[in-house]
Amino acid sequence: MKVVLDTNVIISGLITSNGAPAEVIDFWINGFINVVSSPPLIQESLEVIVRPKFKSLGTIDERCDLIKKLFVKSEIVIPTRILTAIPEDEDDNRVLECAVTAAVSYIISGDFHLRKLGSYEGIKIQSPDEFLKVL
């Protein structure tokens, strides 16, 4: 099953060892889900992980290496469309662009703007908890 993980799920899954985001990350690491990403989403994850509030995960270099190691286990696509479905948060459109380009089944996100869509072009948008129920 191909999915796109929003940055908030990735970071949440890394900073806590339990909970739904951490379980989703485990499914990714163990190859039970196929995560698709794009250069803008990887860049966003790198920009977020270096924030001082995440220093408990290690040095900046260690945190960046952690993100890079995760994304080695993903399919990388170059979005083919520019979307403006969520004018309130441009970064959310990058998630949609990746998902549409890769024709994934799910976007997993805790983001309000994405979640209120419910779905986009046939792609279900679910919280980590909702997604785990599907699995």
Kinemage of the C-alpha trace (Angstrom):
@kinemage 1
@onewidth
@group {chain A} dominant
@subgroup {mainchain}
@vectorlist {calphas} color= white
{ca met a 1} P 0.000 0.000 0.000
{ca lys a 2} L 1.450 3.356 -1.085
{ca val a 3} L 1.093 6.314 1.282
{ca val a 4} L 2.399 9.822 1.809
{ca leu a 5} L 3.336 10.757 5.357
{ca asp a 6} L 3.011 14.375 6.367
{ca thr a 7} L 6.012 15.840 8.181
{ca asn a 8} L 4.043 16.100 11.422
{ca val a 9} L 3.564 12.327 11.474
{ca ile a 10} L 7.229 11.653 10.759
{ca ile a 11} L 8.499 13.996 13.460
{ca ser a 12} L 5.911 12.833 16.007
{ca gly a 13} L 6.825 9.240 15.272
{ca leu a 14} L 10.492 9.963 15.887
{ca ile a 15} L 10.129 11.878 19.146
{ca thr a 16} L 7.893 9.349 20.876
{ca ser a 17} L 8.477 5.632 21.080
{ca asn a 18} L 4.800 4.802 21.430
{ca gly a 19} L 1.577 6.030 19.914
{ca ala a 20} L 0.106 5.900 16.454
{ca pro a 21} L 2.749 8.003 14.650
{ca ala a 22} L 5.522 5.774 16.039
{ca glu a 23} L 3.611 2.676 14.887
{ca val a 24} L 3.256 4.144 11.403
{ca ile a 25} L 7.017 4.793 11.320
{ca asp a 26} L 7.615 1.185 12.404
{ca phe a 27} L 5.418 -0.081 9.566
{ca trp a 28} L 7.488 2.072 7.185
{ca ile a 29} L 10.848 0.885 8.519
{ca asn a 30} L 9.746 -2.742 8.403
{ca gly a 31} L 8.432 -2.478 4.843
{ca phe a 32} L 4.732 -3.038 5.584
{ca ile a 33} L 3.791 0.235 3.887
{ca asn a 34} L 5.419 1.930 0.917
{ca val a 35} L 6.045 5.574 1.684
{ca val a 36} L 6.272 7.988 -1.211
{ca ser a 37} L 7.847 11.394 -0.822
{ca ser a 38} L 9.156 14.287 -2.865
{ca pro a 39} L 12.078 16.699 -2.590
{ca pro a 40} L 9.886 19.461 -1.056
{ca leu a 41} L 8.572 17.070 1.625
{ca ile a 42} L 12.043 15.771 2.451
{ca gln a 43} L 13.311 19.350 2.667
{ca glu a 44} L 10.478 20.264 5.032
{ca ser a 45} L 11.292 17.290 7.282
{ca leu a 46} L 14.941 18.344 7.392
{ca glu a 47} L 14.014 21.946 8.197
{ca val a 48} L 11.749 20.846 11.037
{ca ile a 49} L 14.056 18.235 12.597
{ca val a 50} L 16.887 20.776 13.079
{ca arg a 51} L 14.756 22.997 15.310
{ca pro a 52} L 16.186 23.328 18.823
{ca lys a 53} L 13.146 21.716 20.424
{ca phe a 54} L 14.156 18.384 18.855
{ca lys a 55} L 17.712 18.382 20.232
{ca ser a 56} L 16.841 15.355 22.387
{ca leu a 57} L 17.130 13.316 19.176
{ca gly a 58} L 20.843 14.171 18.888
{ca thr a 59} L 23.029 16.686 17.160
{ca ile a 60} L 21.789 18.468 14.063
{ca asp a 61} L 23.887 16.121 11.913
{ca glu a 62} L 22.489 13.052 13.691
{ca arg a 63} L 18.924 14.293 13.272
{ca cys a 64} L 19.449 14.996 9.571
{ca asp a 65} L 21.025 11.556 9.125
{ca leu a 66} L 17.989 9.993 10.788
{ca ile a 67} L 15.646 11.705 8.328
{ca lys a 68} L 17.842 10.750 5.383
{ca lys a 69} L 17.950 7.095 6.491
{ca leu a 70} L 14.158 7.018 6.673
{ca phe a 71} L 13.724 8.475 3.212
{ca val a 72} L 16.134 5.932 1.720
{ca lys a 73} L 13.256 3.529 2.407
{ca ser a 74} L 10.835 5.531 0.294
{ca glu a 75} L 9.978 6.121 -3.322
{ca ile a 76} L 10.819 9.666 -4.391
{ca val a 77} L 8.682 11.391 -7.004
{ca ile a 78} L 8.894 14.762 -8.672
{ca pro a 79} L 5.411 16.290 -8.554
{ca thr a 80} L 3.948 16.894 -11.976
{ca arg a 81} L 1.224 19.338 -10.945
{ca ile a 82} L 1.108 22.514 -8.903
{ca leu a 83} L -1.926 22.493 -6.630
{ca thr a 84} L -3.607 25.262 -4.689
{ca ala a 85} L -6.338 23.279 -2.950
{ca ile a 86} L -5.332 24.628 0.475
{ca pro a 87} L -4.634 28.357 0.172
{ca glu a 88} L -4.304 28.730 3.969
{ca asp a 89} L -1.163 26.579 4.075
{ca glu a 90} L 0.958 26.232 0.943
{ca asp a 91} L 3.048 23.438 2.482
{ca asp a 92} L -0.056 21.253 2.595
{ca asn a 93} L -0.361 21.589 -1.166
{ca arg a 94} L 3.088 19.997 -1.502
{ca val a 95} L 1.721 16.912 0.297
{ca leu a 96} L -1.203 16.759 -2.119
{ca glu a 97} L 1.091 17.213 -5.126
{ca cys a 98} L 3.246 14.283 -4.052
{ca ala a 99} L 0.235 12.072 -3.361
{ca val a 100} L -1.465 12.834 -6.674
{ca thr a 101} L 1.736 12.335 -8.676
{ca ala a 102} L 2.369 8.945 -7.062
{ca ala a 103} L -1.297 7.883 -7.080
{ca val a 104} L -1.101 6.764 -3.453
{ca ser a 105} L -4.016 5.314 -1.525
{ca tyr a 106} L -3.582 7.405 1.635
{ca ile a 107} L -2.164 10.602 3.015
{ca ile a 108} L -1.447 10.207 6.711
{ca ser a 109} L -1.503 13.515 8.525
{ca gly a 110} L -2.416 15.234 11.747
{ca asp a 111} L -2.762 18.567 9.969
{ca phe a 112} L -6.133 20.292 10.297
{ca his a 113} L -6.246 21.691 6.758
{ca leu a 114} L -5.487 18.351 5.128
{ca arg a 115} L -7.700 16.348 7.460
{ca lys a 116} L -10.735 18.541 6.869
{ca leu a 117} L -10.556 17.638 3.159
{ca gly a 118} L -11.176 13.986 4.069
{ca ser a 119} L -9.980 12.940 0.640
{ca tyr a 120} L -8.508 14.485 -2.470
{ca glu a 121} L -8.900 13.080 -5.969
{ca gly a 122} L -9.777 9.700 -4.491
{ca ile a 123} L -6.876 9.681 -2.010
{ca lys a 124} L -8.045 9.185 1.570
{ca ile a 125} L -6.609 11.572 4.156
{ca gln a 126} L -6.442 10.037 7.614
{ca ser a 127} L -4.854 10.533 10.994
{ca pro a 128} L -2.293 7.961 12.104
{ca asp a 129} L -4.916 6.420 14.433
{ca glu a 130} L -7.459 6.089 11.620
{ca phe a 131} L -4.869 4.647 9.273
{ca leu a 132} L -3.769 1.998 11.780
{ca lys a 133} L -7.352 0.770 11.953
{ca val a 134} L -7.216 0.229 8.182
{ca leu a 135} L -4.055 -1.850 8.525
